[in-house]
């Protein structure tokens, strides 16, 4: 069977740097930190009191009151970025076969905010169960994909992929496979996360996974820096529209880039720690390259998982060294989590968008907050520290790794008709 070519024709984003793709990209290339003290709840007694929250965001500005009431924040943001992506793509949903359009929208955790609110209300009462009829639908991860489909009458494949912080990259890869195998013409793929609440911050803090740099939140996310002490939790959402090339060309769509390939692997090592030698990370990148029919030397830019944890950053760079050999010195590496924080299940979606914009604008966004070299990293590797760099960007690789040892990598390439 001849596989179809798949291209990206629409994007949507809500991030700690801005509530649209242009605002997000502007923040990235200018090295803006999205971290600040938490506004969602009172963090005074928490070890970590900052995060990368959405700024100037009110769901009621985008959704009607009924939708806001029915949806958890993670699903609200999912619906908003899907709407942005549809508008960006220029597709008229009334003139396409919506039975051939699907949605794969992911989250690592789902409606934790609603879960916390319902239990708080119950335990503050007299024990009488007065739960909202929307409680379960607001909490389940697949509801975001369901609501997107209902809004646009998309009747194709519809589900969520859950692989912790690799979730939305896996969603993109699944969508890619549906189209190239001829099972769909268009797919919306992405992820959203809203975990900046007492349970989310408290839970990750208890694991000692979060940075505790409360004296200077803006510089707390420090991938590859000697003094990195954990990740900064973020919130937001991203959506990509993947489309069969022939359909995109027929309707005159703007094409951001072509999806070249994707891969998945497992560390099979530990529930939270990466494999110390990066074996799963090396394997997933190799599989993505094999799927794309490419060699390591063809990659120009890697948007790494790079969460700013002592172990994770080291194992990922080891994997890149193992797979790329001397070709590592020809490419740019950067962690945009230094600016956005870690959006968990939404990370892959917004980082894929960063890769696509890098191809569009021929600029690599930086890894900010680098102050001291870590001797564990080869100084000849270009981590794009502190300032964006202009260069030829034809092929990008995006890595996302999740608790449980889940790894996913996706490759985008400049579209050539």
Residue, then its C-alpha position, 0 to 999 in steps of 0.5 A: x500500500x502506498x502511504x499518503x503524504x501528510x502535512x500540517x495546515x492549521x495551528x492553535x495554542x494557549x501557553x504561558x507566553x501568550x494566548x495565540x500561536x503568534x504571541x507564543x512564538x514571539x515569546x519564544x524567540x525573545x527568550x521570555x520566561x512564563x514563570x511567576x508566583x501562583x495566582x490560582x490558589x494560595x501557595x504560601x505553605x507549599x515548597x514551590x510557590x510559582x508556576x507557568x500559568x496562562x496570563x490574561x486568560x478568561x474562558x468566558x471570552x471564548x466560550x459560552x456560559x454553558x460550555x464553561x460550566x460543563x467543562x474542566x479548564x483542560x477541556x476548555x483550553x482544548x476547545x479553544x485551541x481547536x477553534x483557533x486551528x480550524x480558523x488558521x487552516x482556512x477549512x470550511x467544515x461545511x464543505x468537507x466530508x466530516x466523516x473523514x475528519x477525526x480528533x485525537x486530543x490528549x492529556x496526562x491527567x485530565x480534569x484534576x481541578x474539577x476533581x479537587x473542587x467536587x471533593x472539597x465541596x463534599x468534605x466541607x458539607x455534612x456528608x450528603x452527596x451533592x455532586x455535580x452531574x457534570x463531575x465525571x464528564x468534566x474529569x475524564x481525559x477523552x471528553x476534550x476530543x468528544x467536545x471538539x468533535x461535537x462542535x464541528x460534527x467531526x465523525x472520524x476517529x475520536x479518542x485520547x492517548x494517555x502516556x503522561x508527558x508524551x501524550x500529545x506527541x503520541x496523539x500527533x503520531x497516531x493522527x499521522x498514521x490514520x491519514x497516511x494509511x488512508x483511514x482519514x483525510x484530516x485529523x486534529x491532534x494535540x493536548x491540554x493540561x491544567x494542573x496548577x492546583x493544590x493537588x497538582x503542585x503538592x503531588x509533584x512537590x512531594x516527589x521533589x520533581x519541582x524547582x524550589x527557586x522561590x526567590x527568582x521564579x523567572x530563572x527557575x527552569x534551567x535545562x542543562x544548567x549546573x544548578x538546575x533543581x527540577x521542572x516548573x509546572x505549566x498549563x495550556x494547550x496546543x492543536x495541530x491540523x494534519x491533512x492529506x497532502x492532496x486535499x490540502x493542495x486542492x483547497x489551496x491550504x497554507x502548509x506549515x511543514x510535512x510530517x516525516x515520521x514518528x516513533x515510540x519506545x519504553x525505558x522499561x526502567x523506573x516509574x519516574x526516573x529515565x534510563x540513566x544511559x538514555x536507552x529508551x530515548x535513543x531507541x525512540x529517536x532511531x525509530x522516528x528516523x527510520x520511519x522518516x527514512x532519514x539519517x541523523x545528519x539530516x536533522x537541523x534542530x532538536x526540541x528536546x524534552x529538557x525539563x531541567x531535572x538533574x537526571x533527565x537532562x543528562x540521559x537525553x543528551x547521552x542518547x543524542x550523543x549515542x545516536x548522532x555521533x559527530x553529527x550532534x555538533x552540526x545541529x541546534x538543541x534547545x529546551x523551550x521548557x526553559x520559557x513555558x515550563x513543563x505543560x505535561x500532557x500538552x508539552x508535545x503539542x506546543x513543542x511541535x508548534x515551536x518546531x513548525x515555526x522554526x521551519x517557517x521562520x528559519x530561527x531556533x528558539x533558545x534555552x534561556x536561564x543558562x548561567x553555569x556550565x555543567x561539566x557533564x555536557x560537551x561544551x561543543x554541543x550547541x544548546x542555543x543558550x540564552x538567545x535565539x539563533x538564525x540558521x537553515x532549518x529544514x528538518x526538526x525532531x521533537x522529543x517528549x518523555x513521560x513518567x512510566x518510561x513512555x517516549x515519543x518523537x516526531x519529525x517535521x520537514x520543510x514542505x517541498x511540493 
